[in-house]
Amino acid sequence: MTITSSQAAQILALQAYATFLDSGNNTAYFVYYSGDKPTSIDVAANAENALCTLTLPKPCLKQVLSDGIELHETNTALTTQAGVVTFARLYNGNHEPFADFDVGLIGTHITLNNTNIALGSSQKLDNIFFNPL
């Protein structure tokens, strides 16, 4: 049986996610990875495939919208190795994985202008929105 909650309840749940991201002594961060996305968020991502780390400010919540939440933009990060970004994993301030996101040029969770990133290139996420399912 599927339970459908109200829009207001879903927005509150998204705010709780932002609180989870801010937990810990550090800030939340995205890591871009090349290669295959793990089959589950409980499977560690291959650290050898990490291309760059983009940190969020603390608190990461920028604003609550009528249809979701917006997080602040990430810092500008330099890539530590060249590769094709296939997915990103978002970690909270305790380095606990929160979610995996498909990365591509169109029709993915995270849309980039170019997924083939060069060593030392600058990366940044300007607009980050979470919407209820």
N, CA and C of each residue as an Amber inpcrd file, in Angstrom:
protein
   399
   0.8420000  -1.1680000   0.0000000   0.0000000   0.0000000   0.0000000
   0.8940000   1.2400000   0.0000000   0.5550000   2.1910000  -0.8320000
   1.2860000   3.4380000  -0.9220000   0.5700000   4.5030000  -0.1020000
   1.3470000   5.2260000   0.6890000   0.8000000   6.3300000   1.4770000
   1.2110000   7.6230000   0.8060000   0.2470000   8.4740000   0.5400000
   0.5160000   9.7660000  -0.0620000   0.2900000  10.8410000   0.9900000
   1.3480000  11.6160000   1.2470000   1.2230000  12.6870000   2.2370000
   0.9050000  14.0120000   1.5440000   0.5020000  14.9770000   2.3320000
   0.1540000  16.2940000   1.7980000   1.4070000  17.0230000   1.3290000
   1.2090000  18.0190000   0.5020000   2.3110000  18.8590000   0.0190000
   3.0400000  19.4970000   1.2040000   2.2840000  19.9800000   2.1850000
   2.9000000  20.6150000   3.3550000   3.7820000  19.6280000   4.1100000
   3.3120000  18.4070000   4.2670000   4.1040000  17.3790000   4.9540000
   5.3670000  17.0510000   4.1710000   5.2520000  17.0060000   2.8590000
   6.4100000  16.7070000   2.0200000   7.4490000  17.8220000   2.0920000
   7.0090000  19.0650000   2.1640000   7.9380000  20.1940000   2.2910000
   8.6610000  20.1180000   3.6370000   7.9420000  19.7700000   4.6920000
   8.5740000  19.6110000   6.0150000   9.5980000  18.4790000   5.9870000
   9.3070000  17.4090000   5.2710000  10.2560000  16.3060000   5.1490000
  11.5250000  16.7760000   4.4360000  11.3770000  17.5890000   3.4070000
  12.5470000  18.1310000   2.7100000  13.3760000  19.0220000   3.6280000
  12.7100000  19.8020000   4.4800000  13.4260000  20.6350000   5.4440000
  14.2070000  19.7540000   6.4240000  13.6220000  18.6110000   6.8050000
  14.3240000  17.6690000   7.6850000  15.5610000  17.1060000   6.9810000
  15.4760000  16.8810000   5.6700000  16.6440000  16.4330000   4.9140000
  17.7580000  17.4660000   5.0150000  17.4110000  18.7410000   4.8810000
  18.4170000  19.8040000   4.9720000  19.0650000  19.8110000   6.3560000
  18.2780000  19.5740000   7.3910000  18.8190000  19.4860000   8.7470000
  19.7840000  18.3150000   8.8530000  19.4210000  17.1770000   8.2520000
  20.3100000  16.0090000   8.2270000  21.6210000  16.3520000   7.5170000
  21.5410000  17.0730000   6.4030000  22.7490000  17.4450000   5.6720000
  23.6670000  18.3250000   6.5170000  23.0890000  19.1830000   7.3430000
  23.8740000  20.0850000   8.1850000  24.4180000  19.4150000   9.4420000
  24.0340000  18.1740000   9.7190000  24.4970000  17.5150000  10.9410000
  25.9970000  17.2700000  10.8730000  26.6140000  17.2470000  12.0370000
  28.0560000  17.0180000  12.1220000  28.8350000  18.3100000  12.1860000
  30.1350000  18.1630000  12.3620000  31.0130000  19.3280000  12.4950000
  31.4170000  19.9250000  11.1610000  31.2460000  19.1760000  10.0890000
  31.6580000  19.6340000   8.7680000  30.4400000  20.0830000   7.9680000
  30.6840000  20.5210000   6.7500000  29.5870000  20.9190000   5.8710000
  29.2300000  19.7610000   4.9450000  28.0220000  19.7980000   4.4210000
  27.5980000  18.8100000   3.4330000  28.3740000  19.0510000   2.1420000
  28.4900000  18.0040000   1.3270000  29.2450000  18.1390000   0.0950000
  28.8210000  17.1000000  -0.9360000  28.9670000  17.4740000  -2.1960000
  28.7650000  16.5810000  -3.3310000  30.1410000  16.0980000  -3.7880000
  30.2150000  14.8510000  -4.2120000  31.4100000  14.3410000  -4.8790000
  30.9800000  13.8650000  -6.2590000  31.6770000  14.3430000  -7.2870000
  31.4580000  13.8540000  -8.6510000  32.3060000  12.6030000  -8.8430000
  31.6950000  11.5840000  -9.4370000  32.3980000  10.3290000  -9.7000000
  32.2770000   9.9490000 -11.1730000  33.2920000   9.2550000 -11.6600000
  33.2250000   8.5870000 -12.9580000  32.9000000   7.1230000 -12.6820000
  32.6340000   6.3810000 -13.7230000  32.3830000   4.9560000 -13.5520000
  30.9380000   4.6590000 -13.1880000  30.7140000   3.4150000 -12.7960000
  29.3660000   2.9550000 -12.4860000  28.9070000   3.4340000 -11.1130000
  27.6570000   3.8590000 -11.0680000  27.0450000   4.2420000  -9.7960000
  26.8100000   2.9720000  -8.9860000  27.1070000   2.9860000  -7.6880000
  26.8370000   1.8090000  -6.8590000  25.3570000   1.4200000  -6.9180000
  25.0750000   0.1760000  -6.6760000  23.7080000  -0.3430000  -6.7450000
  22.8330000   0.1840000  -5.6280000  23.4320000   0.7230000  -4.5810000
  22.6860000   1.2210000  -3.4260000  23.4890000   2.3270000  -2.7570000
  22.8060000   3.2040000  -2.0680000  23.4750000   4.2550000  -1.3000000
  24.2950000   3.6480000  -0.1610000  23.9780000   2.4100000   0.2090000
  24.7070000   1.7150000   1.2740000  26.0180000   1.1030000   0.7930000
  26.2610000   1.1260000  -0.5120000  27.5090000   0.6150000  -1.0890000
  28.4570000   1.7930000  -1.2620000  29.6510000   1.6580000  -0.7410000
  30.6310000   2.7420000  -0.8330000  30.9680000   3.0360000  -2.2910000
  31.0710000   4.3160000  -2.6000000  31.5160000   4.7260000  -3.9310000
  33.0230000   4.5060000  -4.0230000  33.4970000   4.1860000  -5.2100000
  34.9190000   3.9370000  -5.4260000  35.6830000   5.2600000  -5.3420000
  36.4680000   5.4240000  -4.2820000  37.2040000   6.6700000  -4.0530000
  38.1790000   6.9720000  -5.1900000  38.6600000   5.9480000  -5.8950000
  39.5800000   6.1640000  -7.0080000  38.8900000   6.8460000  -8.1950000
  37.5520000   6.8240000  -8.2080000  36.7890000   7.4550000  -9.2850000
  36.3010000   8.8550000  -8.9270000  36.6830000   9.3700000  -7.7560000
  36.2620000  10.7130000  -7.3460000  36.9830000  11.7630000  -8.1880000
  36.2080000  12.6620000  -8.7790000  36.7770000  13.6880000  -9.6560000
  36.9070000  15.0420000  -8.9690000  35.9430000  15.3930000  -8.1220000
  36.0270000  16.6410000  -7.3660000  34.9930000  16.6410000  -6.2530000
  35.2130000  17.5220000  -5.2800000  34.3230000  17.6620000  -4.1310000
  33.8310000  19.0950000  -4.0710000  32.4980000  19.2590000  -4.0580000
  31.8830000  20.5850000  -4.0140000  31.1570000  20.7340000  -2.6810000
  31.5800000  21.6680000  -1.8690000  31.0010000  21.8270000  -0.5460000
  29.8590000  22.8460000  -0.5420000  28.9200000  22.5900000   0.3370000
  27.8010000  23.5100000   0.5730000  28.1070000  24.3340000   1.8150000
  27.5670000  25.5310000   1.9190000  27.7330000  26.2880000   3.1620000
  26.8630000  25.6680000   4.2570000  27.1180000  26.0760000   5.4730000
  26.3140000  25.6120000   6.6000000  25.6740000  26.8230000   7.2310000
  24.3800000  26.9280000   7.3180000  23.3810000  25.9430000   6.8960000
  23.2640000  25.9030000   5.3640000  22.8780000  24.7400000   4.8610000
  22.7970000  24.5610000   3.4050000  21.4560000  25.0170000   2.8350000
  20.4300000  25.1220000   3.6700000  19.0990000  25.5240000   3.2010000
  19.0850000  27.0120000   2.8860000  18.7590000  27.3280000   1.6380000
  18.6650000  28.7240000   1.2060000  17.2560000  29.2620000   1.4360000
  16.2530000  28.4970000   0.9600000  14.8750000  28.9440000   1.1460000
  13.8950000  27.7890000   0.9730000  12.7470000  27.9600000   1.6190000
  11.6300000  27.0310000   1.4650000  10.7000000  27.6280000   0.4180000
  10.3620000  26.8360000  -0.5760000   9.4920000  27.2730000  -1.6620000
   8.1240000  26.6260000  -1.5050000   7.1690000  27.0630000  -2.2780000
   5.8330000  26.4690000  -2.2010000   5.8090000  25.0350000  -2.7120000
   6.8190000  24.6680000  -3.5310000   6.8470000  23.3210000  -4.1070000
   8.1460000  22.5690000  -3.8370000   8.9010000  22.9900000  -2.8180000
  10.1450000  22.3010000  -2.4920000  11.0610000  23.1780000  -1.6680000
  12.3530000  22.8520000  -1.7160000  13.3560000  23.6660000  -1.0330000
  14.4930000  23.9670000  -2.0060000  15.2150000  25.0340000  -1.7210000
  16.4010000  25.3800000  -2.4840000  17.5910000  25.3900000  -1.5340000
  18.6800000  24.7620000  -1.9530000  19.9160000  24.8040000  -1.1900000
  20.8100000  25.9030000  -1.7590000  21.7260000  26.3930000  -0.9320000
  22.7050000  27.3770000  -1.3960000  23.5940000  26.7450000  -2.4580000
  24.2000000  27.5810000  -3.2710000  25.1420000  27.0900000  -4.2760000
  26.3770000  26.5180000  -3.5830000  27.0870000  25.6450000  -4.2860000
  28.3160000  25.0790000  -3.7440000  29.4750000  26.0510000  -3.9590000
  30.5800000  25.7170000  -3.3270000  31.8000000  26.4630000  -3.6110000
  32.2640000  26.1270000  -5.0240000  33.2280000  26.8620000  -5.5120000
  33.8740000  26.5210000  -6.7800000  35.0420000  25.6110000  -6.4300000
  35.0250000  24.4050000  -7.0070000  36.0460000  23.4120000  -6.7000000
  36.8480000  23.0830000  -7.9500000  38.0840000  22.7010000  -7.7510000
  38.9250000  22.2610000  -8.8490000  38.8940000  20.7410000  -8.9080000
  38.8300000  20.2100000 -10.1160000  38.8280000  18.7580000 -10.2580000
  40.2200000  18.2180000  -9.9340000  40.2380000  17.0720000  -9.2550000
  41.5010000  16.4660000  -8.8500000  41.9730000  15.4150000  -9.8380000
  41.0790000  15.0150000 -10.7470000  41.4710000  14.1410000 -11.8550000
  40.4760000  14.3190000 -12.9970000  40.9380000  14.0330000 -14.1950000
  40.0860000  14.1570000 -15.3770000  39.1960000  12.9260000 -15.4960000
  38.0310000  13.1070000 -16.1100000  37.1490000  11.9730000 -16.3460000
  35.7680000  12.4310000 -16.7660000  34.9140000  11.4540000 -17.0150000
  33.5230000  11.7090000 -17.3770000  32.6710000  11.5080000 -16.1270000
  31.9810000  12.5590000 -15.7140000  31.1180000  12.4810000 -14.5340000
  29.8860000  11.6490000 -14.8910000  29.6260000  10.6040000 -14.1160000
  28.4480000   9.7700000 -14.3580000  27.4240000   9.8780000 -13.2320000
  27.9070000  10.1580000 -12.0120000  26.9860000  10.3350000 -10.8990000
  27.6450000  11.1990000  -9.8340000  26.8180000  11.7360000  -8.9530000
  27.2980000  12.5090000  -7.8090000  26.6690000  11.9190000  -6.5630000
  27.4120000  11.9220000  -5.4950000  26.8770000  11.4820000  -4.2050000
  26.9310000  12.6750000  -3.2670000  25.8370000  12.8750000  -2.5390000
  25.7390000  13.9540000  -1.5570000  25.9300000  13.3610000  -0.1650000
  26.8570000  13.9460000   0.5910000  27.1730000  13.4990000   1.9470000
  26.8030000  14.6040000   2.9310000  26.4730000  14.2200000   4.1520000
  26.1940000  15.2280000   5.1740000  27.4880000  15.6160000   5.8890000
  27.3780000  16.4690000   6.8970000  28.5380000  16.9470000   7.6350000
  29.2250000  15.8960000   8.4810000  28.6350000  14.7210000   8.6170000
  29.2570000  13.5820000   9.2960000  29.8670000  12.6030000   8.2970000
  29.9180000  12.9830000   7.0290000  30.4460000  12.1450000   5.9410000
  29.5740000  10.9170000   5.6870000  28.3010000  11.0080000   6.0320000
  27.3540000   9.9260000   5.7780000  26.6750000  10.1830000   4.4340000
  26.5810000   9.1560000   3.5810000  25.9110000   9.3630000   2.2940000
  24.4320000   9.6720000   2.4690000  23.9490000  10.6290000   1.6930000
  22.5370000  11.0080000   1.7170000  21.8050000  10.4920000   0.4880000
  22.3610000  10.7400000  -0.6980000  21.6790000  10.3380000  -1.9390000
  22.6770000  10.3260000  -3.0880000  22.3520000   9.5160000  -4.1000000
  23.0890000   9.4920000  -5.3550000  22.2560000  10.1770000  -6.4300000
  22.9370000  10.8890000  -7.3270000  22.2790000  11.6350000  -8.3900000
  22.9200000  11.2830000  -9.7230000  22.0990000  10.9930000 -10.7200000
  22.6070000  10.8030000 -12.0690000  23.0560000  12.1550000 -12.6070000
  24.1710000  12.1640000 -13.3270000  24.7200000  13.3900000 -13.9030000
  24.8060000  13.2060000 -15.4140000  24.3710000  14.2120000 -16.1420000
  24.4350000  14.1370000 -17.5970000  24.2130000  15.4920000 -18.2280000
  23.9840000  15.4640000 -19.5310000  23.7980000  16.6970000 -20.2940000
  22.3420000  17.1270000 -20.3600000  21.4180000  16.1830000 -20.2030000
  19.9890000  16.4960000 -20.2770000  19.2020000  15.3400000 -19.6560000
  18.1100000  15.6720000 -18.9940000  17.2210000  14.6540000 -18.4520000
  17.7680000  13.8760000 -17.2760000  18.7080000  14.4460000 -16.5320000
  19.2750000  13.7810000 -15.3580000  19.0340000  14.6360000 -14.1200000
  19.3390000  14.0840000 -12.9610000  19.1670000  14.8430000 -11.7180000
  20.0160000  16.1080000 -11.7090000  21.2750000  15.9550000 -12.1340000
  22.1960000  17.0900000 -12.2260000  22.5820000  17.2480000 -13.6850000
  22.3260000  18.4280000 -14.2210000  22.6230000  18.7080000 -15.6230000
  23.8570000  19.6020000 -15.7050000  24.8550000  19.1400000 -16.4440000
  26.0830000  19.9050000 -16.6510000  26.1930000  20.3040000 -18.1170000
  26.9550000  21.3550000 -18.3850000  27.2190000  21.7570000 -19.7640000
  28.1100000  20.7470000 -20.4700000  28.9750000  20.1130000 -19.6950000
  29.8970000  19.1160000 -20.2410000  30.2200000  18.1290000 -19.1280000
  30.0130000  16.8590000 -19.3630000  30.3140000  15.8410000 -18.3470000
  31.7540000  15.3580000 -18.4210000  32.4620000  15.6910000 -19.4860000
  33.8640000  15.3220000 -19.6270000  34.6840000  16.4580000 -19.0390000
  35.1510000  16.2850000 -17.8080000  35.8350000  17.3880000 -17.1360000
  37.3390000  17.1640000 -17.0990000  38.0600000  18.2410000 -17.2640000
  39.5190000  18.1980000 -17.3320000  40.1330000  18.3870000 -15.9520000
  41.2920000  17.8300000 -15.7700000  42.0470000  18.0050000 -14.5340000
  42.2530000  19.4940000 -14.2730000  41.9380000  19.9420000 -13.0690000
  42.1370000  21.3390000 -12.6950000  41.0440000  22.2890000 -13.1400000
  39.9970000  21.7650000 -13.7980000  38.9070000  22.6440000 -14.2240000
  38.0390000  23.0170000 -13.0250000  37.3440000  24.1330000 -13.1330000
  36.4700000  24.6170000 -12.0650000  35.0690000  24.0200000 -12.2100000
  34.5110000  23.5950000 -11.0850000  33.1620000  23.0320000 -11.0510000
  32.3700000  23.7190000  -9.9500000  31.0770000  23.9140000 -10.2000000
  30.2150000  24.5590000  -9.2140000  28.7740000  24.2090000  -9.5410000
  27.9590000  24.0260000  -8.5060000  26.5110000  23.8600000  -8.6900000
  25.8470000  25.1550000  -8.2440000  25.2410000  25.8580000  -9.1930000
  24.6380000  27.1620000  -8.9110000  23.2220000  27.0680000  -8.3600000
  22.4380000  26.1150000  -8.8580000  21.0300000  25.9960000  -8.4820000
  20.7480000  24.5740000  -8.0410000  20.3140000  24.4340000  -6.7790000
  20.0300000  23.1070000  -6.2280000  18.6410000  23.1370000  -5.6220000
  17.7290000  22.4220000  -6.2540000  16.3390000  22.3610000  -5.7980000
  15.9590000  20.9220000  -5.5000000  15.2750000  20.7080000  -4.3910000
  14.6760000  19.4100000  -4.0720000  13.1700000  19.6110000  -4.0590000
  12.4900000  18.7450000  -4.7780000  11.0320000  18.7900000  -4.8370000
  10.4500000  17.4860000  -4.3290000   9.2400000  17.5200000  -3.7650000
   8.6180000  16.2740000  -3.3070000   8.4080000  15.3230000  -4.4820000
   8.2940000  14.0600000  -4.1690000   8.0820000  13.0500000  -5.2180000
   6.7400000  13.1830000  -5.8660000
